[in-house]
């Protein structure tokens, strides 16, 4: 028997659905474009992170090189300070104070103009040190904005090293946890595959605080890599912040 009322209800619901289809399609396109914009923003953020990190490495390399030269130079004037202060930043501060020599074994024939040039170099190094700190803060802010979840799990340095090795944020987000675990251990992995050496269990993750303290470093590195694999995908697709939850899961598993 033909059920007219049931048929009309179904027909009406189909018509309502058909009427809503353009709205659904419009909404789908809107969210698709929003996702694309987020991914483009994340990719650009990843590039800024990489450029900042590489710049910091170059600046720190320059600082160490210039400090070495200044130490060699200043040792002729005031060798005691050069030997006593091993920290470069403290050494620069001491040179800028221009301490007066009383019982120093330094060369007596060094003129004031020579000392002034040493101080001038120290000032340039101090400027680099100050800029290095400023750039590190900028990098920290970038990581907080574009990789907040991974930053919580891996820390600033390891996150940057992994990004650098992967090439960009997209590549890192596409990597499985097993690959992330071995990032930074490429040479050891090559020896293992070509010469049959011992298989590496971690790369950059060796520098992670939890791995350092762990008795079973390989297991801990695997656990952290699993969570980084999740966190970096969430960061890349601009998902919600779950870093603290992932961190608690790691700590719970390690108890």
Backbone bond lengths (Angstrom), bond angles and torsions (degrees), N, CA, C in turn:
res aa  C-N    CA-C-N  psi(-1)  N-CA   C-N-CA  omega(-1)  CA-C   N-CA-C  phi
1 X - - - 1.464 - - 1.529 110.07 -
2 X 1.310 115.19 132.43 1.477 120.32 -178.13 1.529 110.22 -72.90
3 X 1.347 114.84 122.00 1.465 120.28 -179.41 1.521 108.49 -97.47
4 X 1.326 113.28 97.47 1.467 119.81 -173.28 1.527 112.35 -64.08
5 X 1.337 117.36 -45.84 1.469 121.48 -176.38 1.526 111.57 -63.47
6 X 1.345 115.53 -42.24 1.468 119.98 179.52 1.518 110.51 -64.87
7 X 1.339 115.09 -40.68 1.468 120.42 179.53 1.530 111.57 -62.83
8 X 1.336 115.46 -44.41 1.474 119.28 -178.93 1.524 111.68 -66.52
9 X 1.338 116.14 -34.60 1.470 119.36 177.74 1.524 110.89 -64.20
10 X 1.342 115.47 -43.96 1.469 120.46 178.97 1.520 110.68 -64.07
11 X 1.321 115.02 -43.05 1.461 120.31 -179.83 1.524 110.91 -62.69
12 X 1.323 114.72 -41.62 1.465 119.91 179.62 1.525 111.18 -64.23
13 X 1.363 115.87 -42.91 1.466 119.75 -179.45 1.525 111.07 -65.47
14 X 1.347 116.44 -35.46 1.468 120.09 177.71 1.517 111.09 -67.58
15 X 1.331 115.27 -39.49 1.463 119.27 178.45 1.530 111.39 -64.69
16 X 1.346 114.35 -40.45 1.471 119.21 178.19 1.519 110.04 -61.91
17 X 1.358 114.79 -43.46 1.463 120.08 179.71 1.525 111.16 -63.66
18 X 1.343 116.04 -41.70 1.467 120.35 179.46 1.522 111.32 -65.13
19 X 1.321 115.25 -35.59 1.465 119.52 178.32 1.526 111.61 -68.31
20 X 1.334 114.44 -30.15 1.468 119.01 -178.52 1.523 112.83 -83.35
21 X 1.330 117.23 -16.74 1.459 120.93 -176.10 1.522 113.73 -54.88
22 X 1.343 118.76 -45.52 1.474 118.34 177.91 1.524 112.61 -59.29
23 X 1.342 115.72 -36.03 1.465 119.93 178.59 1.531 110.56 -66.74
24 X 1.353 115.28 -42.85 1.462 119.87 178.06 1.525 111.03 -61.47
25 X 1.335 115.53 -42.65 1.463 120.52 -179.68 1.527 110.77 -64.70
26 X 1.322 115.51 -40.76 1.466 120.58 178.11 1.526 110.74 -63.62
27 X 1.337 114.77 -41.59 1.466 120.15 179.14 1.525 110.88 -66.69
28 X 1.349 115.28 -40.08 1.471 120.18 179.19 1.524 110.80 -61.46
29 X 1.337 115.76 -45.40 1.465 120.23 179.49 1.526 111.68 -63.82
30 X 1.326 114.93 -37.37 1.463 120.08 -179.72 1.526 110.76 -62.69
31 X 1.354 115.82 -48.05 1.460 119.79 -179.07 1.526 112.16 -71.23
32 X 1.324 116.24 -30.74 1.464 120.06 176.62 1.524 110.26 -65.00
33 X 1.330 116.38 -43.87 1.463 121.36 178.65 1.526 110.67 -66.48
34 X 1.336 115.72 -37.78 1.464 120.51 178.20 1.524 110.74 -63.49
35 X 1.342 115.95 -41.96 1.466 120.78 178.21 1.524 111.23 -64.23
36 X 1.343 115.87 -42.10 1.470 119.96 178.12 1.526 111.20 -60.82
37 X 1.331 115.86 -42.83 1.470 120.24 179.42 1.520 111.39 -63.67
38 X 1.333 115.28 -39.54 1.466 119.68 179.04 1.522 111.00 -64.37
39 X 1.330 115.83 -41.60 1.466 120.58 -179.97 1.523 110.69 -66.38
40 X 1.356 116.04 -41.04 1.467 119.45 177.51 1.522 110.79 -62.37
41 X 1.337 115.60 -41.61 1.465 120.56 178.61 1.520 110.73 -63.95
42 X 1.345 116.10 -42.53 1.465 120.57 179.29 1.524 110.93 -63.85
43 X 1.336 116.63 -40.23 1.466 120.65 179.36 1.520 111.11 -63.73
44 X 1.332 116.30 -42.72 1.461 120.80 177.94 1.523 110.49 -65.24
45 X 1.335 115.71 -40.39 1.464 119.79 177.38 1.518 111.64 -61.78
46 X 1.344 115.92 -39.30 1.461 120.26 177.37 1.516 112.14 -62.03
47 X 1.337 116.12 -39.08 1.469 120.46 177.85 1.525 111.01 -65.36
48 X 1.331 116.49 -41.19 1.464 120.17 178.76 1.528 111.04 -64.10
49 X 1.332 115.73 -38.63 1.470 120.37 177.31 1.525 110.02 -61.14
50 X 1.331 115.83 -46.89 1.467 120.59 -178.92 1.522 112.06 -62.88
51 X 1.327 116.88 -45.37 1.467 120.11 -178.99 1.527 111.24 -64.56
52 X 1.321 116.75 -39.26 1.470 120.70 178.44 1.525 110.64 -65.16
53 X 1.329 115.54 -44.16 1.467 120.71 -178.78 1.526 111.22 -63.83
54 X 1.328 116.21 -43.46 1.469 120.44 178.68 1.529 111.02 -65.35
55 X 1.323 116.48 -38.24 1.469 120.45 178.47 1.520 110.88 -64.36
56 X 1.328 116.30 -41.76 1.470 120.77 178.61 1.525 110.57 -61.26
57 X 1.329 116.57 -42.76 1.469 119.95 178.99 1.520 111.52 -62.24
58 X 1.328 116.40 -42.04 1.469 120.48 179.25 1.527 111.11 -66.07
59 X 1.325 116.52 -42.83 1.468 120.80 179.60 1.525 110.61 -62.87
60 X 1.327 116.84 -44.85 1.469 120.34 -179.38 1.520 111.44 -65.87
61 X 1.326 116.40 -35.14 1.466 120.09 175.45 1.529 110.21 -63.70
62 X 1.328 116.01 -42.80 1.474 120.96 178.83 1.523 111.04 -64.89
63 X 1.326 116.26 -41.32 1.471 120.78 178.77 1.525 110.74 -60.30
64 X 1.326 116.30 -47.09 1.471 120.28 -179.50 1.526 111.45 -62.28
65 X 1.321 116.19 -40.90 1.462 120.74 -179.91 1.530 111.18 -66.42
66 X 1.328 116.92 -45.43 1.464 121.14 -179.91 1.526 111.66 -67.38
67 X 1.323 116.76 -37.07 1.470 120.47 177.20 1.526 110.91 -64.10
68 X 1.324 115.87 -39.47 1.462 120.20 177.81 1.526 110.67 -60.88
69 X 1.334 116.26 -44.45 1.467 120.60 179.49 1.527 111.47 -66.77
70 X 1.332 116.27 -40.38 1.462 119.75 179.41 1.527 111.02 -65.91
71 X 1.319 116.45 -38.65 1.471 120.14 178.20 1.532 110.63 -61.51
72 X 1.325 115.54 -44.52 1.469 119.62 179.13 1.531 110.73 -61.98
73 X 1.309 115.72 -40.28 1.463 121.96 -178.92 1.528 111.18 -70.40
74 X 1.340 115.71 -47.79 1.470 121.08 -175.13 1.530 111.92 -69.65
75 X 1.335 116.12 -23.15 1.476 119.92 -179.70 1.527 111.73 -63.14
76 X 1.317 117.38 -25.65 1.468 120.01 176.47 1.529 111.02 -69.25
77 X 1.331 114.53 -29.07 1.467 119.59 -176.14 1.530 111.79 -92.96
78 X 1.354 116.08 -46.99 1.468 120.02 -175.49 1.531 108.49 -143.72
79 X 1.341 118.14 75.43 1.470 121.58 -174.01 1.524 114.43 -62.37
80 X 1.337 116.89 -28.61 1.474 119.97 -177.44 1.534 111.44 -61.72
81 X 1.329 115.85 -42.10 1.472 120.00 -179.51 1.522 110.40 -66.48
82 X 1.313 116.61 -42.03 1.472 120.83 -179.52 1.523 111.09 -59.97
83 X 1.333 117.01 -37.81 1.470 121.07 -178.08 1.524 112.28 -81.56
84 X 1.316 117.56 -34.20 1.465 121.26 -175.11 1.526 113.06 -76.97
85 X 1.312 117.61 -35.83 1.474 121.19 -174.98 1.527 109.81 -105.61
86 X 1.329 116.15 105.52 1.465 120.56 -177.44 1.537 112.22 -88.61
87 X 1.319 116.18 -25.10 1.464 119.83 178.49 1.529 109.89 -72.94
88 X 1.319 116.82 123.44 1.465 120.98 -175.18 1.525 113.37 -61.48
89 X 1.324 116.83 -41.53 1.463 120.06 -178.19 1.530 111.24 -65.01
90 X 1.334 116.25 -42.57 1.468 120.45 178.12 1.526 110.95 -67.47
91 X 1.326 115.61 -35.45 1.464 120.32 178.27 1.530 110.65 -63.53
92 X 1.330 116.35 -43.70 1.469 120.79 178.97 1.526 110.54 -62.03
93 X 1.317 116.40 -43.16 1.470 120.32 179.29 1.527 111.18 -60.79
94 X 1.332 115.43 -39.58 1.467 119.63 -179.84 1.526 111.00 -67.48
95 X 1.311 117.26 -41.34 1.471 121.04 178.65 1.527 110.16 -62.28
96 X 1.328 116.44 -40.78 1.466 120.71 -179.30 1.530 112.44 -67.78
97 X 1.325 116.12 -23.53 1.472 119.44 175.47 1.527 111.32 -71.74
98 X 1.343 115.30 -18.33 1.473 121.99 -179.66 1.533 111.71 51.34
99 X 1.347 116.54 61.19 1.470 119.67 -177.70 1.530 112.24 -64.68
100 X 1.313 115.64 146.35 1.465 121.01 179.54 1.533 109.91 -82.23
101 X 1.307 114.96 135.48 1.466 120.07 179.52 1.526 109.71 -84.63
102 X 1.316 114.83 135.28 1.473 119.11 176.31 1.529 109.84 -121.50
103 X 1.314 114.43 -55.86 1.473 118.32 -178.75 1.530 111.05 -116.59
104 X 1.322 116.77 24.38 1.459 120.50 -177.27 1.524 111.53 -70.34
105 X 1.347 113.90 151.13 1.462 120.07 176.85 1.532 111.26 -89.72
106 X 1.336 116.60 6.19 1.461 120.76 -178.60 1.516 112.66 -65.60
107 X 1.326 113.61 162.09 1.464 120.45 -178.01 1.530 111.23 -65.79
108 X 1.331 116.19 130.76 1.468 121.48 -175.61 1.525 113.06 -79.00
109 X 1.319 117.48 -20.55 1.472 119.38 -174.03 1.536 113.41 -86.83
110 X 1.342 116.26 0.58 1.465 118.94 178.20 1.527 109.35 -68.32
111 X 1.329 116.08 130.26 1.460 121.29 -175.48 1.533 111.24 -89.00
112 X 1.316 114.68 165.44 1.467 121.10 -178.49 1.526 111.42 -62.71
113 X 1.329 117.32 -36.88 1.467 120.66 179.98 1.532 111.23 -63.64
114 X 1.350 115.97 -31.62 1.467 120.17 177.60 1.531 110.46 -68.73
115 X 1.329 114.96 -43.44 1.470 120.48 179.06 1.528 110.13 -63.83
116 X 1.318 116.27 -39.19 1.468 120.68 179.55 1.525 111.93 -61.69
117 X 1.324 116.35 -35.79 1.469 119.75 177.64 1.529 110.95 -68.99
118 X 1.327 115.89 -36.74 1.470 119.65 175.86 1.526 110.08 -62.96
119 X 1.316 116.10 -42.84 1.465 121.25 179.21 1.529 110.44 -65.82
120 X 1.314 116.34 -37.37 1.468 120.97 178.16 1.526 111.05 -62.09
121 X 1.329 116.59 -41.90 1.467 120.78 176.96 1.525 110.23 -65.16
122 X 1.335 116.58 -40.28 1.469 121.04 178.54 1.529 110.92 -60.70
123 X 1.329 116.55 -37.08 1.469 120.88 178.51 1.525 111.13 -64.74
124 X 1.325 116.14 -40.66 1.469 120.36 178.87 1.531 110.82 -64.98
125 X 1.323 115.15 -40.01 1.474 119.34 178.05 1.524 109.92 -65.99
126 X 1.328 116.55 -39.58 1.472 121.28 178.04 1.525 110.43 -60.92
127 X 1.316 117.12 -39.80 1.470 120.93 177.13 1.529 111.19 -62.23
128 X 1.337 115.49 -40.47 1.466 119.87 177.73 1.525 111.06 -66.01
129 X 1.321 116.81 -40.26 1.469 121.12 177.98 1.525 111.02 -61.67
130 X 1.318 115.77 -43.24 1.472 120.41 179.51 1.526 111.21 -65.20
131 X 1.335 115.92 -41.61 1.462 119.15 179.96 1.529 111.18 -68.94
132 X 1.320 116.03 -34.71 1.462 120.98 177.87 1.532 110.26 -60.40
133 X 1.326 116.63 -42.86 1.470 120.94 178.39 1.528 110.86 -65.19
134 X 1.320 115.64 -40.75 1.465 120.90 179.22 1.526 110.83 -63.70
135 X 1.323 116.12 -41.91 1.462 121.04 -179.89 1.527 111.20 -68.82
136 X 1.322 117.17 -35.08 1.465 121.05 176.83 1.527 110.95 -64.42
137 X 1.319 116.69 -38.24 1.463 120.58 177.00 1.527 110.66 -66.95
138 X 1.320 115.83 -39.73 1.471 120.96 176.78 1.527 110.27 -62.19
139 X 1.334 116.25 -42.65 1.464 121.42 178.28 1.525 110.56 -63.40
140 X 1.315 116.64 -42.20 1.466 121.29 178.72 1.528 110.54 -59.92
141 X 1.323 116.34 -41.50 1.470 120.99 178.55 1.529 111.52 -66.15
142 X 1.332 116.49 -38.70 1.470 120.49 177.58 1.529 111.02 -63.02
143 X 1.322 116.05 -44.33 1.464 120.64 179.24 1.523 110.77 -64.04
144 X 1.312 116.31 -37.99 1.467 121.34 178.37 1.527 110.77 -64.69
145 X 1.320 116.14 -33.48 1.467 120.89 -178.17 1.523 112.74 -82.13
146 X 1.336 117.12 -43.38 1.463 120.35 -171.85 1.532 114.59 -105.26
147 X 1.320 118.40 -23.63 1.472 121.04 179.60 1.529 111.13 -134.22
148 X 1.333 118.50 50.41 1.467 119.86 -174.84 1.522 113.92 -62.73
149 X 1.333 116.45 -37.26 1.469 119.77 -178.49 1.524 111.71 -71.13
150 X 1.334 115.80 -45.50 1.467 120.31 -179.57 1.524 110.97 -68.22
151 X 1.315 116.94 -34.56 1.465 122.25 177.70 1.529 110.58 -59.73
152 X 1.333 116.32 -41.29 1.465 121.07 179.62 1.529 110.95 -66.51
153 X 1.319 116.46 -40.01 1.473 121.14 -176.12 1.524 112.03 -78.33
154 X 1.325 117.10 -48.49 1.472 120.98 -171.40 1.519 114.34 -99.65
155 X 1.334 117.57 -23.14 1.462 119.64 -173.86 1.519 110.53 88.76
156 X 1.312 116.19 164.09 1.472 121.12 -174.94 1.522 113.30 -61.79
157 X 1.326 116.18 -51.60 1.466 119.77 -172.61 1.520 112.34 -64.98
158 X 1.328 117.11 -47.36 1.465 120.38 -177.92 1.528 110.80 -66.34
159 X 1.331 116.85 -38.45 1.468 120.24 176.45 1.523 110.68 -59.02
160 X 1.323 116.25 -45.59 1.476 121.04 -179.68 1.525 111.74 -66.90
161 X 1.319 117.25 -41.25 1.466 120.78 179.28 1.526 111.25 -62.86
162 X 1.329 115.99 -40.76 1.463 120.18 178.69 1.525 111.23 -67.09
163 X 1.328 115.99 -41.84 1.465 120.24 177.13 1.524 111.01 -61.17
164 X 1.323 115.36 -42.57 1.466 120.53 -179.86 1.524 110.72 -63.22
165 X 1.325 116.42 -42.57 1.465 120.72 -179.23 1.531 111.16 -68.89
166 X 1.328 116.27 -38.23 1.468 120.90 -179.57 1.523 111.88 -73.29
167 X 1.319 116.92 -28.98 1.461 120.70 179.94 1.512 113.79 105.40
168 X 1.326 115.70 -40.14 1.465 120.63 176.40 1.528 109.83 -163.99
169 X 1.316 114.99 174.80 1.465 121.32 -176.01 1.523 111.74 -65.55
170 X 1.326 116.37 -38.49 1.472 121.26 -179.44 1.522 110.88 -62.37
171 X 1.322 117.18 -46.69 1.466 120.93 -179.71 1.522 111.47 -61.18
172 X 1.327 115.96 -41.90 1.466 119.73 -179.62 1.523 110.65 -66.64
173 X 1.333 116.65 -38.95 1.467 120.93 -179.80 1.527 111.87 -66.13
174 X 1.328 117.03 -26.48 1.469 121.38 -178.72 1.525 112.99 -87.04
175 X 1.319 116.71 -8.77 1.468 120.08 -177.64 1.529 111.71 -78.03
176 X 1.345 116.81 140.74 1.466 119.44 173.42 1.526 110.26 -73.58
177 X 1.309 116.18 163.66 1.467 121.22 -177.62 1.528 111.86 -59.23
178 X 1.335 116.85 -35.44 1.471 120.50 -178.45 1.527 111.84 -63.80
179 X 1.335 116.77 -35.44 1.470 120.97 177.70 1.519 110.74 -73.60
180 X 1.330 116.30 -41.76 1.467 121.22 178.11 1.522 110.65 -59.22
181 X 1.331 115.88 -39.72 1.467 120.93 -179.75 1.524 112.08 -59.62
182 X 1.332 117.12 -33.32 1.464 121.21 -175.05 1.529 113.80 -101.30
183 X 1.322 118.03 4.66 1.466 119.94 176.10 1.526 109.84 -60.20
184 X 1.319 115.75 127.79 1.459 120.22 -177.00 1.518 112.98 97.27
185 X 1.336 116.63 -6.82 1.472 120.61 -179.66 1.528 110.64 -114.36
186 X 1.325 116.55 28.53 1.463 121.13 -174.79 1.529 112.81 -61.76
187 X 1.330 117.16 -39.94 1.468 120.34 -179.65 1.523 111.21 -65.82
188 X 1.331 115.75 -43.54 1.467 120.13 178.87 1.527 110.72 -65.46
189 X 1.330 116.04 -37.24 1.463 120.26 178.78 1.527 110.56 -67.37
190 X 1.329 116.63 -38.61 1.469 120.79 178.21 1.531 110.42 -64.09
191 X 1.340 116.33 -42.59 1.476 119.69 177.64 1.519 110.68 -62.48
192 X 1.327 115.83 -39.38 1.466 120.55 179.27 1.526 110.85 -62.50
193 X 1.323 116.52 -43.33 1.465 120.70 -177.00 1.524 112.89 -76.08
194 X 1.332 116.75 -34.23 1.469 120.03 -175.30 1.524 113.43 -91.99
195 X 1.332 116.54 -33.74 1.464 120.08 -174.97 1.525 113.45 -115.06
196 X 1.328 115.71 -4.49 1.459 118.91 -179.55 1.514 113.48 75.59
197 X 1.323 116.41 25.14 1.459 120.69 178.59 1.513 111.60 -72.49
198 X 1.321 115.20 -176.59 1.458 121.15 -178.44 1.524 110.36 -67.20
199 X 1.328 115.86 135.33 1.462 120.34 -179.36 1.529 110.65 -72.76
200 X 1.343 118.28 129.28 1.469 120.28 178.97 1.526 111.09 -70.21
201 X 1.325 116.15 148.79 1.468 121.08 179.89 1.519 112.44 -109.99
202 X 1.318 116.62 -11.66 1.465 120.40 179.37 1.515 109.74 -164.05
203 X 1.324 115.21 160.94 1.464 121.56 176.77 1.511 109.27 -120.70
204 X 1.341 115.79 -103.66 1.466 120.57 178.92 1.528 111.97 -61.55
205 X 1.325 116.23 -26.43 1.465 120.01 -177.60 1.521 112.77 -65.80
206 X 1.328 117.00 -12.30 1.467 119.86 175.89 1.530 110.21 -60.46
207 X 1.335 116.88 -28.26 1.459 120.83 -179.76 1.514 114.05 -84.08
208 X 1.332 117.57 -2.34 1.471 120.97 179.19 1.528 110.01 -70.86
209 X 1.321 116.40 139.17 1.465 121.22 -176.69 1.525 112.25 -58.04
210 X 1.323 117.49 -41.42 1.464 120.63 -178.61 1.526 111.67 -68.53
211 X 1.320 117.04 -34.62 1.471 120.99 177.67 1.522 109.87 -69.80
212 X 1.319 117.09 -41.26 1.467 121.51 178.94 1.524 111.37 -58.34
213 X 1.335 116.07 -41.32 1.468 120.59 -175.67 1.524 113.02 -83.26
214 X 1.322 117.00 -15.46 1.459 120.95 -173.85 1.531 112.65 -78.50
215 X 1.326 115.98 144.56 1.464 120.99 174.16 1.530 109.70 -77.62
216 X 1.318 115.30 -39.37 1.469 120.40 176.93 1.531 108.32 -101.12
217 X 1.322 115.90 81.87 1.467 121.19 -173.26 1.527 112.73 -64.58
218 X 1.317 116.72 -37.19 1.458 120.69 -179.50 1.522 112.14 -63.55
219 X 1.322 116.11 -44.01 1.468 121.16 179.54 1.526 110.86 -65.31
220 X 1.331 115.80 -41.90 1.470 120.55 179.78 1.524 110.91 -65.64
221 X 1.332 116.26 -42.13 1.468 120.68 178.65 1.528 110.82 -62.32
222 X 1.329 116.92 -39.10 1.470 121.32 178.63 1.526 110.61 -64.07
223 X 1.325 115.78 -42.24 1.462 120.82 179.93 1.530 111.20 -63.02
224 X 1.326 115.83 -44.73 1.470 120.64 179.99 1.529 110.43 -66.45
225 X 1.335 116.52 -41.05 1.472 120.68 178.83 1.529 111.25 -61.57
226 X 1.340 116.57 -38.04 1.468 120.68 177.30 1.526 111.00 -59.25
227 X 1.329 115.44 -43.74 1.470 119.96 -178.62 1.533 111.45 -72.90
228 X 1.326 116.99 -35.16 1.472 119.82 176.79 1.524 109.86 -64.82
229 X 1.325 116.33 -37.70 1.463 121.18 178.42 1.528 111.01 -59.20
230 X 1.323 115.82 -35.40 1.473 120.87 177.23 1.525 110.45 -76.47
231 X 1.334 115.31 -48.88 1.472 120.34 -173.69 1.530 112.72 -62.93
232 X 1.330 117.09 -38.91 1.468 119.61 -177.06 1.535 111.07 -70.38
233 X 1.325 116.93 -31.09 1.471 120.28 175.88 1.525 110.47 -68.82
234 X 1.320 115.73 -42.27 1.469 120.24 177.85 1.525 109.90 -62.74
235 X 1.326 116.53 -41.71 1.468 120.86 178.74 1.529 111.39 -64.24
236 X 1.317 116.07 -43.70 1.470 120.24 -176.90 1.528 111.79 -64.57
237 X 1.338 115.76 -40.99 1.465 119.95 -179.49 1.528 112.56 -91.85
238 X 1.332 115.40 12.35 1.467 122.51 174.82 1.529 112.33 56.73
239 X 1.329 115.12 45.46 1.461 120.01 177.13 1.519 111.31 -79.41
240 X 1.314 115.61 -174.58 1.464 119.90 -177.66 1.528 110.83 -74.69
241 X 1.317 115.59 166.10 1.462 120.67 -179.07 1.527 110.16 -78.44
242 X 1.330 116.24 117.95 1.469 121.42 178.86 1.529 110.69 -127.29
243 X 1.340 115.88 12.76 1.465 120.38 -175.04 1.512 114.27 -57.47
244 X 1.322 116.85 -43.62 1.468 120.32 -178.88 1.521 111.48 -65.93
245 X 1.336 116.44 -37.41 1.469 120.45 177.91 1.527 110.45 -63.90
246 X 1.328 116.22 -45.18 1.467 120.62 179.48 1.524 111.15 -63.61
247 X 1.317 116.12 -39.54 1.463 120.95 179.59 1.528 110.98 -64.58
248 X 1.331 116.19 -41.01 1.469 120.50 178.57 1.522 110.98 -64.99
249 X 1.340 115.95 -37.12 1.469 120.13 177.77 1.527 110.89 -63.07
250 X 1.334 116.82 -40.36 1.468 121.15 177.88 1.521 110.06 -63.27
251 X 1.325 116.37 -48.82 1.469 121.45 -178.25 1.523 111.12 -62.45
252 X 1.337 116.68 -37.34 1.462 121.09 179.17 1.524 111.01 -65.80
253 X 1.329 116.35 -41.48 1.471 121.09 -179.84 1.528 112.17 -68.38
254 X 1.320 117.04 -26.59 1.467 120.97 -176.47 1.527 113.52 -89.84
255 X 1.314 117.00 -4.62 1.472 119.52 179.98 1.520 111.62 -70.56
